[in-house]
Amino acid sequence: MTTIDSAMAELNTAFQAASAEMYAQSGAQGGAQAGPDMNAGQSNAGQNNGKQDDNVQDADFEEVK
């Protein structure tokens, strides 16, 4: 069990160093990069907003965990 604990500690130390390096590199490249909702709310930008024929329907749902 001690071998596993020491190996996990070594792995965590290496992961933290790699994460810090990647974070530093992303900051040097100009900050925030596009994420999944970087353009949220702008999906219709530049399109004709006068026509709304999207056939959208609300529905109830139940989340199962």
ZADO-147218 format. One record per atom (N, C-alpha, C, CB): residue in three letters; x, y, z. Coordinates in steps of 0.1 Angstrom, whole numbers, padded with zeros to 4 digits, always signed. Glycine has a CB too. Example, Ala and Ser with C-alpha at 12.3 -4.5 7.8 and 13.67 -1.06 7.14 Angstrom:
# residues 2
ala+0132-0057+0078ala+0123-0045+0078ala+0132-0033+0078ala+0113-0045+0090ser+0128-0022+0071ser+0137-0011+0071ser+0129+0000+0079ser+0141-0006+0057
***
This chain:
# residues 65
met+0008-0012+0000met+0000+0000+0000met+0009+0013+0000met-0009+0000+0012thr+0020+0012+0007thr+0029+0024+0007thr+0035+0026-0007thr+0040+0022+0017thr+0037+0016-0014thr+0043+0017-0028thr+0032+0025-0037thr+0046+0004-0034ile+0020+0021-0035ile+0009+0028-0043ile+0008+0042-0039ile-0004+0020-0042asp+0008+0045-0026asp+0007+0059-0022asp+0019+0067-0027asp+0006+0059-0006ser+0031+0062-0026ser+0042+0070-0031ser+0042+0072-0046ser+0055+0063-0026ala+0037+0062-0053ala+0036+0063-0068ala+0025+0073-0071ala+0033+0049-0074met+0014+0073-0064met+0003+0083-0067met+0008+0097-0064met-0009+0080-0058ala+0016+0099-0053ala+0021+0112-0050ala+0031+0117-0060ala+0029+0112-0036glu+0039+0108-0066glu+0048+0111-0076glu+0041+0115-0089glu+0058+0100-0079leu+0030+0107-0092leu+0022+0110-0104leu+0015+0124-0103leu+0012+0099-0106asn+0010+0126-0091asn+0003+0139-0089asn+0013+0151-0090asn-0004+0139-0075thr+0025+0149-0085thr+0035+0160-0086thr+0038+0162-0101thr+0047+0156-0078ala+0040+0152-0109ala+0043+0153-0123ala+0031+0160-0130ala+0046+0140-0129phe+0019+0156-0127phe+0007+0161-0133phe+0006+0176-0130phe-0005+0154-0129gln+0008+0180-0118gln+0007+0194-0114gln+0017+0202-0122gln+0009+0196-0099ala+0029+0197-0123ala+0040+0204-0131ala+0036+0206-0145ala+0053+0197-0129ala+0031+0195-0151ala+0026+0196-0165ala+0015+0205-0167ala+0023+0182-0170ser+0005+0205-0158ser-0006+0214-0158ser-0002+0229-0157ser-0016+0211-0148ala+0007+0232-0148ala+0012+0245-0147ala+0019+0250-0159ala+0022+0246-0135glu+0026+0241-0165glu+0033+0245-0178glu+0023+0248-0189glu+0043+0234-0182met+0013+0239-0190met+0003+0241-0201met-0005+0254-0198met-0007+0230-0202tyr-0008+0257-0186tyr-0015+0269-0182tyr-0006+0282-0186tyr-0018+0269-0167ala+0006+0281-0183ala+0015+0292-0186ala+0016+0294-0201ala+0029+0290-0180gln+0017+0284-0208gln+0018+0285-0223gln+0005+0290-0229gln+0021+0271-0229ser-0007+0287-0223ser-0019+0292-0229ser-0020+0307-0225ser-0031+0284-0223gly-0015+0311-0214gly-0015+0325-0211gly-0006+0333-0220gly-0011+0327-0196ala+0004+0328-0224ala+0014+0335-0233ala+0008+0336-0247ala+0027+0327-0233gln-0001+0327-0251gln-0007+0327-0264gln-0018+0337-0266gln-0011+0314-0268gly-0022+0344-0256gly-0032+0354-0257gly-0044+0352-0249gly-0036+0355-0271gly-0044+0344-0239gly-0055+0343-0230gly-0065+0332-0233gly-0061+0356-0228ala-0077+0336-0232ala-0089+0327-0234ala-0090+0322-0248ala-0102+0334-0230gln-0092+0309-0249gln-0095+0303-0262gln-0110+0299-0262gln-0086+0290-0264ala-0114+0297-0274ala-0129+0294-0276ala-0132+0281-0269ala-0132+0293-0291gly-0143+0282-0261gly-0148+0270-0254gly-0161+0266-0260gly-0148+0273-0239pro-0168+0257-0253pro-0181+0252-0258pro-0191+0263-0259pro-0186+0241-0250asp-0191+0273-0250asp-0201+0283-0250asp-0195+0297-0252asp-0210+0282-0238met-0184+0298-0259met-0178+0311-0261met-0186+0320-0268met-0164+0309-0268asn-0194+0316-0278asn-0203+0324-0286asn-0218+0322-0282asn-0201+0321-0301ala-0220+0319-0270ala-0234+0317-0265ala-0243+0330-0268ala-0235+0313-0251gly-0254+0328-0273gly-0263+0339-0275gly-0261+0346-0288gly-0262+0349-0264gln-0251+0342-0296gln-0248+0349-0308gln-0250+0339-0320gln-0234+0354-0308ser-0258+0329-0319ser-0259+0320-0330ser-0266+0325-0342ser-0267+0308-0325asn-0274+0336-0340asn-0281+0342-0352asn-0274+0355-0357asn-0295+0346-0348ala-0261+0357-0352ala-0254+0369-0356ala-0252+0369-0371ala-0241+0371-0349gly-0256+0380-0378gly-0253+0381-0392gly-0264+0375-0401gly-0240+0376-0395gln-0274+0369-0395gln-0285+0362-0402gln-0297+0371-0402gln-0288+0348-0396asn-0306+0368-0411asn-0319+0375-0411asn-0328+0371-0399asn-0326+0372-0425asn-0330+0380-0390asn-0337+0377-0378asn-0352+0379-0379asn-0332+0385-0366gly-0356+0384-0391gly-0371+0386-0393gly-0379+0374-0395gly-0372+0395-0405lys-0373+0363-0399lys-0379+0351-0402lys-0376+0340-0391lys-0375+0345-0416gln-0387+0336-0385gln-0385+0326-0374gln-0393+0313-0376gln-0390+0333-0360asp-0389+0305-0386asp-0396+0293-0389asp-0388+0280-0385asp-0398+0292-0405asp-0385+0280-0372asp-0376+0269-0367asp-0383+0257-0362asp-0368+0275-0356asn-0396+0257-0362asn-0404+0245-0357asn-0398+0240-0344asn-0403+0234-0367val-0397+0249-0334val-0392+0246-0321val-0404+0242-0312val-0384+0257-0315gln-0403+0232-0304gln-0413+0227-0295gln-0408+0225-0281gln-0420+0214-0300asp-0414+0231-0271asp-0410+0228-0257asp-0415+0214-0253asp-0416+0239-0248ala-0408+0208-0244ala-0412+0195-0239ala-0407+0193-0225ala-0406+0183-0248asp-0416+0186-0217asp-0412+0183-0203asp-0403+0171-0203asp-0424+0180-0194phe-0394+0170-0194phe-0385+0159-0193phe-0381+0156-0178phe-0372+0161-0201glu-0377+0144-0176glu-0373+0140-0162glu-0358+0135-0163glu-0382+0129-0157glu-0350+0141-0155glu-0336+0137-0154glu-0334+0125-0145glu-0327+0149-0149val-0328+0114-0151val-0326+0102-0144val-0312+0101-0140val-0331+0090-0152lys-0309+0099-0127lys-0295+0098-0123lys-0292+0084-0118lys-0293+0108-0111
***
